[in-house]
Amino acid sequence: MASAVSDWYIVTGASEALLRDEIRPLVEQFMSERGLTLSPEKTSLTHITDGFDFLGQHIRKYRNGKQTKLLITPSGKSRITLFQQVRTVLKGNRQATSGEVIQKLNPIIRGWATYHCHVVSKQTFSTVDHVVFEKIWRWAKRRHPSKSAGWLRKRYFRPVGGQAWIFRGEVPGKSGKLRPVHLFQASSVPITRHSKVKGQANPFDPEWEPYFEARMDVKMRGKLRGRRRLLRLWKEQGGLCPVCNQKISEITGWHSHHLIWRTHGGTDRAENCMLLHPNCHMQVHSQGKAVAKPRSETSV
């Protein structure tokens, strides 16, 4: 199998000749009618067993005897970009406190690891932590060239979660008092496999509305921001299902429901969502029941 790669999409085909002689001309024609062209520098034709980079990740099929296995990993360029960002922060903050450096590095490392947490990244995350540690160690040595390794470890590192060498510091809290902070570890991000959208699922077909609402639930449960949003919706409703007026809990379970269905132009914003019991949610969709968002206690 071969693939033609651009900035935004991948086209796969059964053979190189098919992609080169039939698919690529069709793509070029489609784009030219819209005033667009393929970038010669960014468009390539390659075999899947050789692999290629796409949106910061490396996609490649590996052969093991008669079997093949597709692996998607963070690309080498993506890792280099991350290390360059870390190096820039450390060079630009040679006289800053360790706490200030940690506050600048944590969003960079956390954002990079979160982006790659859906692919084969666990080993890469450990490598990233090791490389970042080495850069921070050199940063500390430059600040205190005459100090011993033991002194540097006692001043800048502490054990956290079974790891003995975690970069630490202090930053002012909301009350003005110093609070401890430590460097975010990429390896602390759990690998979460992406659940593919069913091929026949149509976001514009009302029959598929419950399916996409269920996918949104899974996404919300898996992220801190999503869990906060669930808590916000739960509190807005007083912990009750608006259909049966009974408590919603982890035991009863819940489904997210769009007041204005996505198929009718609704959005995933919290203002357009509410929580219902699974059975109540099925009734709403099967019987066409109207559901109103409960009035918040804080609203005027």
N, C-alpha and C positions, 0 to 999 in steps of 0.2 A: 504494500500500500504506500502511496506517496501523498504528499500534501503541499499545497501552495499556501504560503503564509504571508499575511500583511499585518498592519498595525492592529486591525480590529477583527479579523475573522480568519478562520481556517477552512479550507476546502479539501476534502479527502476523496480519493478515487482508487479504483482497483489497480491502476497501472500508471506509470509515468507518461506513457503515450496518450492515454485518455485525458489526463490533466493538461498536458502540454498542447495537444492538437485540438481538443474539443472544449474542455471546460474553461481554460484560460481565455480563449477568444470570446466565448460567451460572456464571461465576467467583464472583459475589457469593453465589449459592446454595450453591456448593461450600464457600465459606469460612464462611458463616453456620451451616452444619450442624456446624462445628467451633469455633464461638464466635469467629470472626474476622471482621473487616470491612476493606474497602479504605479506605485513608487518602485523604480528599478532597484534601488538600494535596499529596500525593505521587503521586497517580494522574492521568495525563493521557492525552489522545487526540491524536495528532499524525501528520502525514504524514511518511514516511521522508525525503522530499526537504527537509523543514524541519529534520530531525534532532532528536535528544534525548540527554540525558546519562543514563548508566547506569553505576553503580559506578566513578565517577571518569573515565569515558571518554565521548567524544562520538561518536555513531553517526549517519551521514548518507549518503544517496545523492546523488551529483552527476550532473547530466545533461550530456552532451556530444553534442549533436545528437540522434540517435535512440538512442544508447547511454547507459547509466547505470553508475556505478561506486560501490560501497560503500566508504567510508573510515571507519576507526575511529581516532580521535586522542585524546590526553589532553585532558580537558575544561578549559575555562577556570577553573572552580571548583577543580579539582584543582591547577592551577598556582598559583592565588592562595593556596590552603592551604599549598603548599610554600613560597612566598615569605614568608608570615606566620611559618612555623616558623623560617626562616632569620633573619628580622628579630628574632624573639624571642630566639634564641640570641645574636645580635650585641649586642642591647641589654642582655641579662643578663650579658654577659662583656666589658664595655668595658675592664676592667683586666686581663683574662686574657691569657696569652701566645698568640701565633698558633698554636702547636702545640696548646694546649688547645682553642682555638676549632675547629681542624680536626678534632680528635677528636670533637667534638660534632656538627659539620655533616656529616661523611662518612657516618655511618649513615643520616641523613635523606635525603641526595641519592641515595645508592646504592640505598636501599630504594625510593624513588619511581621512579627510572629502571628498576630491575629489574621493578617492577610493570607498567610501560608498554612494556617492550621487545618485546612481541609484537604491537604495533599500529604504525600509521604515526606514528613519533615522532622520527625523526632530526632534522628541522628544529626541532621543539619542544625537543629536548635541547640543541641549540646555543643557542636563545633562553634557556633556563633557565641555562646556563653564563654567558651574557652578563649577565643580570639579577643573578645571584648575585655575579659579579665586581664590578658597580657597587655593590652593597650593602657588599661587603667593602672596596672602595676608600674609600667614605665612612666606614666604621668606622676604617680606618687614618688618614684625614685628621683625624678627631676626636681621635685619640690624639696626633697630631703636627701641630697646626694651623700651625706655623711652618716645617715642613719642605717641601722642594721635591718635585715629582713624581719626579724622578730618585732622590732619597734614599729615598723610600717604595718605589720599585720595587726598588732594590738591597737594601733591608732585608726586604721581605715577599714578593717574587716572584722566580721563577726559571724558566728554560726547561725544559720537560718534554715529550718526545715531539713536538718540532716546534712546540710552543706556547710563546711567550715569557713570558706573564703568568700563571703558575700560583702561587697562594697557597701559601706554604711556612712551615714552622716546625720545631720540635724538641720531642720528648717523651722522658721517661726510658724506656730499654729495660729488658729483664729483668735485665741486669747492673748497672743503675743509670746507665750511660752514656747520654748524649743521642743519639738517633737522629733522622734527618730524616724528616719527613712532608710530604705535600702534599695540597691539596684535591682530592677526587674530582671528576672531570668526568663529568657525565651523558652527554655526547657520546661518552665512551669505551665505553659499553655497546653492544654490537652488537645490531642488530635481528634477532630470531629469530622467524620465522613459526610460528604455532601449527599443528600438524597435527591436523586434525579427526578425531574418532572416527568410525569407519564407522557409518552409520545402523543397520545390522543387527547390530552388535556387542552382545552380551549378557554383562555381567560375571558373570551367574549360570549361564551355559552353559559346561560344561567344554570344549567344542570351541573356545571363544574364549580360553581361558587363555593359549596361546602368543602370541596377538595382543596382549593387555594386558601380558604380560611384555616383549614387544618394545618397546612404547610406553614402558615404564618404563626400558628401556635407553637410549632416545633422550633421555629427560628427564635421566637421570643423567649422560650424557656432556656435556650442554650446560651443566651448572652445576658450579662449583667444589666445592660440598658433595657433589654426586653423584659427581664424579671421586674425591674422597677416600674415599667409601663403596666405590666400585669397587676402589680400591687396598686398602682394608681387607679386603674379601672375598677378593681375590686373594692377599693375604698369609696370611689364615687357612687357605687351601687349599694353601699352599706353592707357589702358582703353577701347580697341577695341576688338571686336570679330574677330578672324582671318579668319572666313568663309565669313561673310558679310561686314566686315570692318566698322561696326557701333558700337556706344557706348554701353558698358555694364553698367547697373545701377541697383539699387534696383527695379526700375519700370519694366525694361525689364526682370530681373531675369537672372540666369546663371546656367549652369551645369558644373561640372568638367569632363574633358575628358583625358583619358590616351593616350599618343602618341603611346606607345607600350602597347596594351591591357594586362590586368592582365592574361587573358586566354592564352596569347602568351608569358608570362614570364615577363611582365612589373611590375613595382613597384608603390607604392603610393608616392614616393619621388617627391618633387616639380619639379625636372628636367624632370620628365616624365609626368607632368600634365599641363593643360591649361584650361582656362575658355571659354565657348562658350554659345551663346544664346540657350535656350531650343529647339527652333525650328531648329536652325542650328545643334545642337547636334543630333537631330533625323535624319536629312538628312545625316549627316556623317555616322551614323550607318546603316541607311536603304539603302543608295546608295553607301556605301563603299568609300566615299571620303577620300582623303589623306589630312592631315592637318599638317603643319610644325609649329614648335614653333617660334614665332617672335624673331628676333635678338634684344637683349637688348641694350639700348643706351649706357650702360657702358661697353659693351663687346668690345674687341679689335680684 
